[in-house]
């Protein structure tokens, strides 16, 4: 479980932070479902959510970074594209019937690293740009 920490994860833009908290909730729910043996069914119904989240959130965040001339805008956009590619890869693996604990842990680890590396490593740089 990963708890939202305003100081640690805030981007300086309330709407982006609200969207990030949605990803935290998804991750924590997914983790709970894995523990209860329902991870695969949760993952299956979550693909449309992840895709919609990525499309809407990434566009909004990229536009915000461009608007505030954040020097991490390109790195952010590239990382977003990699996220979309990863979701597509997982969907294809899932659709091919190669489902199991290994896939669940791969998705779990990917989202956990995204939260801890991308949000802290890239997104929070927006905070300094918004304050200017």
N, C-alpha and C positions, 0 to 999 in steps of 0.2 A: 504494500500500500504506500502510495506517495501522497502526502498531505500538501495542500497549497500553502505556501509561505509567501505572503505579500512582499516582504523584503527581498527574498531570494528570487522570486519568479516574475515580479511585476515588470511589464514592458513600459509603463508610464502612460498607457492608453487603456482606459477602463474597458472598452468593448473588446479589445484584444485579450485582455486578462480574463474576461468572462468566457471568451471562446476557449482559452487555454484551460480554464477550470473544467469546461465540458470534457476536454481530453483527459484530464485527471480523473474525472468521474467515470468515463468510459474505461480507463485503465484499471481503476480500482474495482469496478463491477466485473470486468473481464477476469481479473485475478481471483475474485471471489468465486466466480463460476468455474474456473479451473479447479480450485480447491474442492468444489462440490461435484466435480465430474460432469459439469455442464458447459465446459469451455468450448467444445466444438460447436454446439448448437448456438451459443452466444456469438461465436465468431461468424458463423454462417449468416445470421440475421444482421450482423454488424457491417458487412461489406458496403451496403448502400449508405449507411451512416458515415463510415470512414471516407468514402468517396465524396459525399456531399460536404462533409466537414472540410476536407482538404480543398475542394474547389472554392467554397465560399470564404473560408478562413484565410487560405493562402493568398487569394486575390486581394482581400481587404488588407492583410498585413503588408503585402508587397506594395500596394498603392500607398499605404501609410508611410512605409520606409522611403519610398520615392518622394513623396510630398515633403517629408522632413529632411530629405537629403542625407539619409543615414548611410555611412560608409560601408555598412554591412549588407546593403540591399542586394547586391549581386550574389554574395555568398548565401544569403537567405533564399533567394529565388532558386539557386542551384540545389540547395538542400531540399526545398519543397518539391522540386522535380524528382529528386532521388526518392523521396517519400512516396510519391505517386507511383513511381516505377515499382517500388517494393510492394505496395498494396496490390498492384496488378500481378506481380509474381506470385504472391500468396494466394490470390484468387485463382490463378491458373493451377497452382499446386493443389488447392482444395478441390477444384472442379475435376481434376484428373483422378481424384479418389485417394490421393496420397495424404490422407488425414491421420493424425495421431498426436501423441504427446510431443513428438519432436517439432511438429509444425506449431502446436500451441505455444511451446516454449520459445520458438523462434520469433513468433509474433509478440509474445509477452516481452521478451528481451529487447526487441526492436523498439517497441513503444516506450519502454522504460528508459532506454538510452536516448530516444528522441526527446523525452521530457527532460532528462537530466543533462544532456549535452546540447541539444539544439536551443531549447528555451533559455537556458542559462548561458550558453556560449554565444548565441547569435541574437535572439529576440530581445534580450534585455538591453542591448546596445541602443535600441530605439529610445529608451528612457532619456538618455543624455541628449539626443537630438530633439526630442519633443520639448524639453525644458529650455532650449535655446530661443 
